[in-house]
Amino acid sequence: MKRFPMGRIPGMTTLAAAMLLAAGVPVAAQAQSNVTIYGSLDAGMAYVNNQGGNANWIAQQGATQPDRWGFRGVEDLGGGNRAIFLLENGFSTLSGNTVKAGAMFNRQSWVGLQSDKMGTLTIGHMTTFNFDWLGPMSTAYLGMNWYMFHPGNVDELANTSVVQVDNSVRYVTPDFAGFKAGSMISFGNNTNFANGRKWSVAANYTNGRFKASAVYSNENNRTPNVAVLGGATFQGQAVGSYAASNVENMGAGVSYGFGPWLLHALYTRVKLQSAGYSDTYQSFDGGANYATGAANTITFGAATTSLSGKRWTQVSLGDIYAFSKRTQVYLSGVYQHASGNGAVTAINTIGASSTGNQFIVLSGVHHSF
């Protein structure tokens, strides 16, 4: 992670400073401004017992954290006020390609203002509160295992470059004794105001090693990934082109650390509605991390998810060893069982098994900068 004084990065124009100068405002505070370049790379190997009917050895990436790089900027405007921005790209360490073709900053791109007294307002292409505030309570996040996100990521806990919302305005209050709240709206940018509109409200509380979050979102014209969940159709539509007219996405989670232990629990519920149909996708998720020493952590988690008579139950066990704050090696495994109404096992991003059971064992190295 490298920081540069604002205006001293080769080839970068300090637009904010130019605007202040044009307005006749002193820019002495500029010396406290900076841009941070950051990123994360993760790669390793994995064994899948059943991928389309066959066992497979694969190279894998982004298992503990998604591969990404970006710029984070802040300019001190004085009086506890700041101008902020974020540009973030998701890519594959294995191929070097972006995860979403044609979109350079596919993960996030936004600009905003932040005030110690008034809170934070941002505008642009942003992740949801489900990802930002609920995701950190999940086994996948705290156990550092991407494959433990819930089937299809219908509850939007993982950043898959379709979770983000364009044309968004977001506000988060200042921290009040550990409590903060937020709201967000995404405009469809067409003459039918309701078409493509998404809005959400959220609350977050932190007190020492105790954390709790709750989120409610309402989304019009969303396309959840139900194709991986089994069956040819869902709510009268082909699963590959399914679109919900309305989605209510809500959840709550907690985590608590004491001594070498970190315990966590999460519940999510997604109501999918389309053409007179209504189905509920819900997940119960929980687990524990145990630090065996200053550098080593054992992780365990389990989750069960249901939708329309189908159920997916998955468990994980892993070990993470940190050479430093930036570099870790890991060994972990995930097992998933699917049952009911034509459900197929499909560990997140791995692809369907030909049976009702699937497991993956993986090992690799993660480095952040």
Long-range contacts (C-beta under 8 A, 24 or more apart in sequence): 1-36, 1-37, 1-38, 1-368, 1-369, 2-36, 2-37, 2-369, 3-34, 3-35, 3-36, 3-37, 4-34, 4-35, 4-37, 5-30, 5-31, 5-33, 5-34, 6-30, 6-33, 6-34, 6-35, 6-73, 6-75, 7-33, 9-35, 16-75, 16-83, 17-75, 29-75, 29-76, 29-77, 29-78, 30-75, 30-76, 32-76, 33-73, 33-74, 33-75, 33-76, 34-73, 34-74, 35-71, 35-72, 35-73, 36-71, 36-72, 36-73, 37-69, 37-70, 37-71, 37-369, 38-69, 38-70, 38-72, 38-368, 38-369, 39-67, 39-68, 39-69, 39-70, 39-368, 39-369, 40-65, 40-66, 40-67, 40-68, 40-69, 40-366, 40-367, 40-368, 40-369, 41-67, 41-93, 41-366, 41-367, 41-368, 42-66, 42-67, 42-93, 42-364, 42-365, 42-366, 42-367, 43-93, 43-94, 43-364, 43-365, 44-330, 44-362, 44-363, 44-364, 44-365, 45-362, 45-363, 45-364, 46-360, 46-361, 46-362, 46-363, 47-360, 47-361, 47-362, 48-347, 48-350, 48-358, 48-359, 48-360, 49-353, 49-357, 49-358, 49-359, 49-360, 50-345, 50-353, 50-354, 50-355, 50-357, 50-358, 51-350, 51-351, 51-352, 51-353, 52-351, 52-352, 52-353, 52-354, 53-353, 53-354, 59-94, 60-94, 60-362, 60-364, 61-92, 61-93, 61-94, 61-364, 62-92, 62-93, 62-146, 63-144, 63-145, 63-146, 63-147, 63-330, 63-332, 63-362, 63-364, 63-366, 64-144, 64-145, 64-146, 64-320, 64-328, 64-330, 64-364, 64-366, 65-144, 65-146, 65-366, 65-368, 66-90, 66-107, 66-146, 66-159, 67-91, 67-92, 67-93, 68-107, 70-105, 70-107, 70-108, 74-114, 80-115, 80-116, 80-117, 81-113, 81-114, 81-115, 81-116, 82-113, 82-114, 82-115, 83-111, 83-112, 83-113, 83-114, 84-111, 84-112, 84-113, 84-114, 84-120, 84-122, 85-110, 85-111, 85-112, 86-110, 90-159, 90-161, 99-161, 100-161, 103-161, 106-161, 106-164, 107-159, 107-161, 107-164, 108-164, 110-168, 110-170, 112-170, 115-174, 116-174, 117-174, 118-174, 119-171, 119-172, 119-173, 119-174, 120-170, 120-171, 120-172, 121-169, 121-170, 121-171, 122-169, 122-170, 123-168, 123-169, 123-170, 124-168, 125-164, 125-165, 125-166, 125-168, 126-164, 126-165, 126-168, 126-170, 126-184, 127-159, 127-163, 127-164, 128-156, 128-163, 128-164, 128-165, 128-184, 128-200, 128-215, 128-217, 129-182, 129-184, 129-200, 129-201, 129-202, 129-215, 129-217, 130-155, 130-156, 130-157, 130-163, 130-200, 130-215, 130-217, 130-249, 130-251, 130-268, 131-156, 131-157, 131-158, 131-159, 131-163, 133-182, 133-202, 133-204, 133-213, 133-215, 134-213, 134-215, 134-251, 134-252, 134-253, 134-266, 134-268, 136-211, 136-213, 136-255, 137-211, 137-213, 137-253, 137-254, 137-255, 137-264, 137-265, 137-266, 137-285, 138-253, 138-264, 138-266, 138-285, 138-303, 139-264, 139-266, 139-285, 139-286, 139-287, 139-299, 139-301, 139-302, 139-303, 139-316, 140-301, 140-348, 142-255, 142-262, 142-264, 142-287, 142-289, 142-299, 142-301, 143-287, 143-289, 143-299, 143-300, 143-301, 143-316, 143-318, 143-332, 144-299, 144-318, 144-320, 144-328, 144-330, 144-366, 145-299, 145-301, 145-316, 145-318, 145-332, 145-334, 146-348, 146-349, 147-316, 147-334, 147-347, 147-348, 147-349, 147-350, 147-360, 147-362, 148-301, 148-303, 148-314, 148-316, 148-334, 148-348, 149-348, 150-268, 150-283, 150-285, 150-303, 150-305, 150-312, 150-348, 151-228, 151-229, 151-305, 151-312, 151-346, 151-348, 152-224, 152-225, 152-226, 152-227, 152-228, 152-229, 152-281, 152-346, 153-225, 153-348, 154-224, 154-225, 154-226, 154-270, 154-272, 154-281, 154-307, 155-249, 155-251, 155-268, 155-269, 155-270, 155-281, 155-283, 156-217, 156-249, 157-268, 158-348, 160-225, 162-223, 162-225, 165-198, 168-198, 178-205, 178-206, 178-207, 179-203, 179-204, 179-205, 180-204, 180-205, 188-220, 188-221, 194-220, 195-220, 195-221, 196-220, 196-221, 198-222, 200-249, 209-256, 209-257, 209-258, 209-262, 210-254, 210-255, 210-256, 210-257, 211-254, 211-255, 211-256, 212-252, 212-253, 212-254, 212-255, 213-252, 213-253, 213-254, 214-250, 214-251, 214-252, 215-249, 215-250, 215-251, 215-252, 216-248, 216-249, 216-250, 217-247, 217-248, 217-249, 217-250, 218-246, 218-247, 218-248, 218-249, 219-244, 219-246, 219-247, 219-248, 219-249, 220-245, 220-246, 220-247, 221-245, 222-247, 224-270, 224-272, 226-272, 226-307, 228-344, 228-346, 228-352, 229-307, 229-310, 229-343, 229-344, 229-346, 230-310, 230-338, 230-341, 230-342, 230-343, 230-344, 230-352, 231-341, 231-342, 234-279, 234-308, 235-272, 235-274, 235-275, 235-277, 235-279, 236-274, 236-275, 236-277, 237-274, 237-275, 242-274, 243-274, 244-272, 244-273, 244-274, 245-273, 245-274, 245-275, 246-273, 246-274, 247-271, 247-272, 247-273, 248-273, 253-285, 260-290, 260-291, 260-292, 261-288, 261-289, 261-290, 261-291, 262-288, 262-289, 262-290, 262-291, 263-287, 263-288, 264-288, 264-301, 279-307, 279-308, 280-307, 281-305, 281-306, 281-307, 282-306, 282-307, 287-316, 295-321, 295-322, 295-323, 296-320, 296-321, 296-322, 297-322, 299-332, 308-341, 309-340, 309-341, 310-338, 310-339, 310-340, 310-341, 310-342, 310-343, 311-338, 311-339, 311-340, 311-343, 312-336, 312-337, 312-338, 312-343, 312-345, 313-337, 313-339, 314-347, 326-367, 326-368, 326-369, 327-365, 327-366, 327-367, 327-368, 328-365, 328-366, 329-363, 329-364, 329-365, 329-366, 330-362, 330-363, 330-364, 330-365, 330-366, 331-361, 331-362, 331-363, 332-361, 332-362, 332-363, 333-359, 333-360, 333-361, 333-362, 334-359, 334-360, 335-359
